Amino acid sequence: MRVFTFVVGAGLAGLFWGSSVQAAVLGPEAAVAPIGATLTDWASSIQFPQFNPSLGTLLSVEINVSSNLSTTLTVSNTSPDSSSSGTATTELQMTVQDAGNNLAPFFTVYSPSFPYSLGPGGSISSGLLTASNGSDNTYTSAPVLAEFTGLGDASLNASTFTQTLLANTGGNTNSSQVTDASLNGTVTYVYSVPEPASLGLILAGLPLLAARRRRQA
């Protein structure tokens, strides 16, 4: 069976006709209100434009979220008579979740490791360290498709959990961090196209196919 592909505008990545299957892609659509750099730990929400059901039937939702971290570590040797050395790292767990807990639980951002060497009673600061990470997941479950379908925005809960990881040798040593984190993202929708719309596109393309065949003949 011959398969024809029609590409229509920037909003539709592609429309496929073959074996009675019509599908299109909308996006990536940017977050309506991304969360700027904010002192952790915080709890907030991020919104994405919903899929307009007049376009067709939603088949899957791809959610791509990312976070930028900036942190300053402070490491202190509290021992009065022993030196210490090692590395300190800031770990940020970013949770982005819907009301029904249907999404992947969280992703993690690690700062660059900060090496230190301290004498008894010594303390040192890392200066500003930065890192970024994210997650990209596609969902097809009915609850997720339902909450991302509509004429408004889909809201997801977002929160951070931040801690310091310390690998130390020698005297008693502790560490602390001051961290800012942001959150941004996009959604991409795959959906089936209503038959009348796909038929119109196919009919519009038939003269082009006929002309091509005449040239080949």
C-alpha positions in Angstrom: 0.0 0.0 0.0 1.3 3.5 -0.9 1.5 5.9 2.0 1.1 9.7 1.4 2.5 12.3 3.8 1.1 15.8 4.0 2.9 18.5 6.0 0.7 21.4 7.1 2.0 24.6 8.8 4.2 24.9 11.9 1.5 23.8 14.3 1.1 20.3 12.7 4.4 18.4 12.3 2.8 15.9 10.0 -0.4 14.3 8.8 -0.2 10.6 7.7 -2.7 8.7 5.5 -2.4 5.0 5.3 -4.2 2.0 6.8 -6.9 4.5 7.9 -4.6 6.1 10.4 -4.4 9.9 10.6 -2.2 11.5 13.3 -0.7 15.0 13.9 1.6 16.7 16.3 1.1 20.0 18.0 4.0 21.6 19.9 6.2 21.9 21.7 4.0 24.4 23.5 5.8 26.5 26.2 4.8 26.7 29.8 2.3 29.6 30.4 4.1 30.8 33.6 7.5 29.3 34.2 9.0 29.5 37.7 12.0 31.8 37.9 15.0 31.3 40.1 13.6 31.0 43.6 15.3 30.2 47.0 14.7 26.6 47.9 12.9 24.8 49.2 9.7 26.0 47.5 6.3 24.7 46.5 4.5 26.2 43.6 2.8 25.2 40.3 3.5 25.4 36.6 0.8 25.7 33.9 0.7 24.5 30.3 -1.8 25.3 27.5 -4.3 22.5 27.2 -5.0 20.6 23.9 -8.1 22.0 22.1 -10.4 19.1 21.6 -11.8 20.7 18.4 -8.6 19.7 16.7 -9.2 16.0 17.2 -8.7 13.3 19.8 -5.6 13.5 22.0 -3.5 10.3 21.9 -0.4 11.2 24.0 1.2 14.1 26.0 4.9 14.6 26.1 6.0 16.7 29.1 9.5 18.1 29.0 10.6 20.0 32.1 14.0 21.4 33.2 15.5 23.2 36.1 18.5 25.5 36.5 20.3 25.4 39.9 22.6 27.9 41.4 24.1 27.1 44.8 26.8 28.2 47.3 28.2 25.6 49.6 29.9 26.2 53.0 32.0 23.5 54.6 33.2 23.8 58.3 35.6 21.6 60.2 34.4 21.6 63.8 37.2 19.4 65.1 39.7 21.3 67.4 42.7 19.1 66.6 42.1 17.2 63.3 42.2 18.3 59.7 39.6 17.2 57.2 39.2 16.9 53.4 36.7 15.7 50.9 34.0 16.9 48.6 30.6 18.6 49.0 27.7 18.6 46.6 24.2 20.1 46.5 21.4 17.7 45.5 18.1 19.1 44.3 15.1 16.9 43.8 12.5 18.6 41.6 9.0 17.1 41.8 6.4 18.0 39.1 3.2 16.1 39.6 -0.5 16.2 38.7 -3.3 15.9 41.3 -3.7 12.2 40.7 0.0 11.4 41.0 0.0 10.0 37.5 3.4 11.5 36.4 7.0 10.4 37.0 7.9 11.2 40.6 10.9 13.6 40.3 14.2 14.3 38.7 17.5 15.3 40.4 19.9 18.1 39.7 23.4 17.8 41.2 25.8 20.7 41.5 29.5 20.2 40.6 31.4 18.6 43.4 33.3 21.1 45.6 36.6 19.8 46.9 37.9 21.1 50.2 40.8 20.7 52.6 40.5 22.2 56.1 42.6 22.6 59.1 41.1 22.2 62.6 38.3 24.8 63.1 38.6 25.9 59.4 35.7 26.9 57.1 35.5 27.5 53.4 32.9 28.6 50.8 32.5 27.2 47.3 31.5 30.4 45.5 28.6 30.1 43.1 28.1 26.7 41.4 25.5 26.1 38.7 24.0 23.0 37.1 20.9 22.0 35.1 18.9 18.8 34.4 15.4 17.8 33.4 13.1 15.0 32.4 11.2 14.1 29.3 8.3 11.7 29.6 5.4 10.7 27.3 2.0 9.7 28.8 -1.0 7.9 27.2 -3.1 7.1 30.3 -6.7 8.4 30.3 -6.4 10.6 33.4 -3.4 12.5 32.0 -5.1 12.9 28.6 -8.2 14.2 30.3 -6.5 16.8 32.4 -4.5 18.1 29.4 -7.6 18.4 27.2 -9.6 21.6 27.3 -9.6 25.3 26.4 -7.6 26.6 29.4 -4.4 25.6 31.2 -3.3 22.3 32.8 -1.7 23.0 36.2 1.0 20.8 37.7 2.2 21.0 41.3 6.0 21.6 41.6 8.2 21.5 44.6 11.9 21.2 45.6 13.8 19.2 48.2 17.5 20.3 48.6 20.2 18.8 50.7 24.0 18.6 50.9 26.0 15.5 50.2 29.3 15.3 52.0 32.1 12.8 51.5 34.6 13.6 54.3 37.8 12.2 55.7 39.3 13.3 59.0 37.8 15.6 61.6 34.2 16.3 62.3 32.9 18.4 59.3 29.5 19.7 58.3 28.2 21.5 55.3 25.3 23.8 54.3 24.0 25.3 51.1 22.1 28.3 49.8 20.3 27.4 46.6 18.1 28.9 44.0 16.2 26.8 41.4 14.0 27.5 38.5 11.5 25.4 36.5 10.5 25.6 32.8 9.1 23.2 30.3 7.0 22.4 27.2 4.2 20.0 26.2 3.8 18.2 22.9 0.5 16.7 21.8 0.0 13.8 19.4 -3.6 13.5 18.3 -5.8 11.9 15.7 -7.3 14.2 13.1 -11.1 14.2 12.4 -11.9 12.4 9.1 -13.5 15.4 7.4 -10.4 17.6 8.0 -8.0 14.9 6.8 -10.1 14.2 3.8 -10.0 17.9 2.8 -6.2 17.8 3.0 -6.0 14.7 1.0 -8.3 16.1 -1.7 -6.3 19.3 -1.8 -3.1 17.3 -2.4 -4.5 15.1 -5.2 -3.9 17.7 -8.0 -0.2 17.9 -7.0 0.1 14.1 -7.1 -1.6 14.0 -10.5 0.7 16.7 -11.9 3.7 14.8 -10.6 2.5 11.6 -12.2 2.1 13.4 -15.5 5.6 14.7 -15.3 6.9 11.3 -14.6 5.0 9.9 -17.5 
